[in-house]
């Protein structure tokens, strides 16, 4: 691992499991049923906070104009939802055959152009260029910040993040003025900002804030004619993999450097119950939507997305919705949208 990176170490698995068990023992007995292998999703055109559709490059430019340095600095980190109470419902095995989609490296000419012709200087920053900050306005009030990552797909325009970073959940609406800032660092935007064009998330997140389906995918507008994955690269997607896998988790938790510098945590996940995977990273608000990456490559900053940051509990244990056939179906539905 590259020594300049900041590391938040995961707790020992035994200690984390003990804490999770103790927490479950004191909770109410409600247990959500495991979701169906296939689950419906909905898509929506991205919108400005005034209700206008982000349906042109001109509208996308309005999103970028909205996100001034001052607004980004003032945006509040989206609180990570509290992990669901109740008896932990373990699910030891995947529900289908394991699969993967390929990652993709950036196209050097596009990356160099977007980095202001100084790609060598930009690459000296050791955080992954695939990972960045997500900014948006909530219809219920305020400007907010999450984490996200570029996901390779046929469109080369896709970002994956948490469901609660694209839609407010039960009783709420799709967020507005959504933008992605790859490799944000202390106000620096080395590759610019990529405005949302279309959102997709699970219907069960929209209707009932279902933490088993806290996943969102976003098609972004090209910036100055350059598509996101061509500029920064994109991770692949994994689905139906075992629940105990080695991962690197990246994101912008507010409890480290005030969320201004990309952080990482490494460890081996375990079954978090209630159709999740878990790891004790103590990543707090602002890290929501950050990728849980298998086979992370220190040189390229790429790997295979096996989950996205969803919740944190009182013991500092983070959880991600388990990626199954339904997440793959979401990817198939959104990945070709341009």
N, C-alpha and C positions, 0 to 999 in steps of 0.2 A: 504493500500500500504506500502511496506517495506520502512521505513524511510531512510536507507542508499542510496537508489537510487537517482540519479539526476533527477529533473523534469523540463521540459520546458512546462509551462502551456499554453494551447490553449486560444486564445482570446475569449471573450464573443461572442456567436453566432450572436447576433444582430449586433455587431460592424463589425464582419467579413463579414456578408451578405451585410452590407452597403458598405464596402470597395470593395467587389467583384462587386456589382452593379455599383458603380461609375467607376470602372476600365472598365467594359463592355461598359458603356455608351460612353466612349471616344475612343473605339476601332473600327476597321473596321467592316462592317456588315457581313462578311463571316461567315457562320455557317456550320460546318461539319455535314453530316447526321448521324443519329444514326446507328451504325454498325448492321449487321445482327446478329440474335440470334446465328447462327452457323457461324464460320469464319475459313478459312483454316489456318493451321499451317505447318511449315517445321522444320525438325530436321537435325542436322549435327553432325558428329563425332568431338569431341574436338581435337584441334591441338596444337602442340608446335609452338613457334615463327619461327622456321626454316622450318615449313610446315609439319613436321612429325606428324602422327596421334597418339593421346594418346589412344592407343589400347591395352595396356598391363600394368601390374603392374610396369614394368621397365620404361615405358614411363611416368607413373604417378609419379614415383620417381624423374624423371627429372624435372617435374613441381615443386615439393617440393624443389628440390635443387636450382632451379632458384630463388625461393622466399627467399632469405637471409634476415636477419634482416635489413640490409642496404637498400635493394631494397624495402622492405615493408615501411620503413620510408620515402623513397624518392618518393613513388608512389603518384600521384596527386589525390585528390578527384574528382570523376567524377561530373562535373557540372550538377545540376538538370536542365532539359530542362525548358525553359520558358513556362508558361501556354499559350495555344493557344489564340490568340486574336479573336475578333469578338463577336457578340451578343451571350449572354449565352443562350444556348438551353436547357431549363429545361426538365427533364423527371422524373415525380413524382413517378412513380410506376415501380416495377420490370417487366421484360419481361416474366417471367416464374415462376414455382413453386419453392419456396425456398428449398434448400437442404444443407446438411452438410456431410462431411466425418469425421471419428473419429481422434482425436489426439492420441499420444502414448507416454508413459513414456519411459525413457531410461532403458535398461537392466543393473542392478547394476554392474554385473561382468564386462561387456564391458566398462562401464563408468569408473569404478575404474581402470581397466587396462590402458585405454588411459590417465587417469589423473595421471599416474605414481605411482599407488598404494596409492595415497593420496587423495581420493575422498572427504573426509571431509574438507580438506583444500581448494580444488577447489570449493566446494559448498558454502564456506563462501563468495565468490564473489557474489554480489547480482544481477548482470545482468543475463538475461535469457541465458542459455546455448544453446538454440535453435537458437538464433540470433548471427550473426557474421559478419565479414568483408569478402568481395569478392575482390580478386585481379586478374588483368588480364593485358595483353599487347594488345594495339590496333594496328592493321596492319597499320593504318594511322599515328601511332607514339606514343610512350611513354607508361609507366606503370601507371595504374590507379586503383582506389579503389571505391567500392560501398558497399552496405549492402545487406544482404540476410538472409534467415532463412530456417531451416530444415522443410520439409513438409512430414507428414506421408503418406505413400503410400504402395502398395504391395511390392515394391522393397526395401523399407527402405533406399533408396539411394538418395532421391530427395531434391533439394534446389529450392526455389522460390525466384525470384528477379525481377528487371525491365528488360524490353526488351532491353533497351539501355545499360544494363550491360552484355549482351551476344552477341549483334550484333550492329554494328555502325549505322544501319538504312539506309535510302535512299542513294545509291551511295557508300555504305561501305561494310564491310565484317564481318564474325564472328570473335570474339575476340580470342586471343590465350593465352596459359599459364594460364588458368583460375583455380583459387583455392578458396576454402571456409575455413575460419578460425573461427570455433565456439567459441563464448565468448572471442574474442580477447580483450586484455586490456593492453594498454601501452607497446606493444611489446610481451606480454605474449601470448602463444598459448597453453592453458591448455589441449586441446584435439587434438592437431596436425592440419594438413592441409589436406583437402580432394580435390583432383584434379578432374576436370570435365572429364566425359567420353562421354556424349552426350548432346547437347543443343536442345531446342525447343522454338520457338517464333512464333508470328502471321506473316503471309505473308504480311499483310498491314503495319506492323512495318518495315519489311525488305525492302519493295518496296517504302514506302512513309513516314516513320517515324511517323506513325499514333499514336498519343498520346491516342486515345481511346483504343488502344491495346498494351500498353507499359508494357507487361508482359513476363517474361521468366521463363522457368523451366529447371533445369539442373540435369541430373543423374550423381552422383559422383562415383569414384572408392572407394571400401573399403580400409581402411587404416590398415595395419598389420592384415588383415583378418576381421576387424570389420566394419560393415556398419554404416553410419552416424546416422540414427535415433535410432539404438540400443545403440549408444554411448551417444547421447545428448537428445534424445527424438525428437518429431516432432509435429508441430501444425496440426490441422485439416484444412479443406478448407470449406468455405461457398460460396454459389452462389445464386443469385436472392433474396438476403435479402433487406429489406428497405434501403433507402439511409440515413436515420437519425437513426444511431445506436451508442451506446457507444463503443469506441475503446481505446486501448492503442497502441501507435505507438512507435516502437523501431528502433534504428539505430545509425549510427556514423556520424552525421553532423559535418562538419569541423568548424562551427561557435560555437562549444562548446567543450572545452578541445582539440581543434585541431583535433577532430575526433579520439582521442585515447581511449576514454571511452564511453561505450554504454549509450545512452541517451533515455529518454522516455517522451512522451507527451500524455495527456489524454483529452478526450472531446467527444462530440456528433457530428458525421459527419452530413453534409447536402449535398443537390444536388449541385455539383459544375458546372453543365452545361456540355454540349458536352460529355455526357456519362461518367461522373466522379463523385466521391464523394470527399468532401473537408473538411479541418480542418485547422485552423490558428495556426500552430505550429512553423513556421519560421525555419524549418529544411532545411539547405542549402546543398551544395555539399558534397558528401560522404554518404548521407542518402539514396540515390537512391536505390530502391529495398527493403528497410526495411519494415517489415510487419505491417499492420494495423490489430490489433488483437481484435476480440470480445471475451467476456467471459474470459478475461485474469486471470489466477490463480497465485496469488503472491507466492504461495508455490512451485508449480511445474514449473513456468515459461512458461506454456503452455496455448493455447487457440485456437481460430478458425480464420484462416487468411481470412480477408474480403477484402483485397486490398494490394497493395505494393506501396511504395513511388514512385511517378513519377515526378511531376513538382512543381515549386514554382513560385509565381507571385510577383510583386513589393510591394504587401501589406503583404508579409510573409505567404500567404495562400498556403498550400500544397494540391496537388490533387493526386488521385489514379484512375486508370482505374476501371470502375465498373465491378465487377465480375458477369458474367451471364452464360448462358448455354455454350457459346463458351469457357470460361475459364474452366468450368467443362470438356468439351470435350478435351481440351489440357491436363488436369490432367489425364483423362482416357487414352489418347494416350501415355503419358510419364511415368505415375506412375508405370507401370509394367516392364519397361526397366531395365535390370540388366547388 
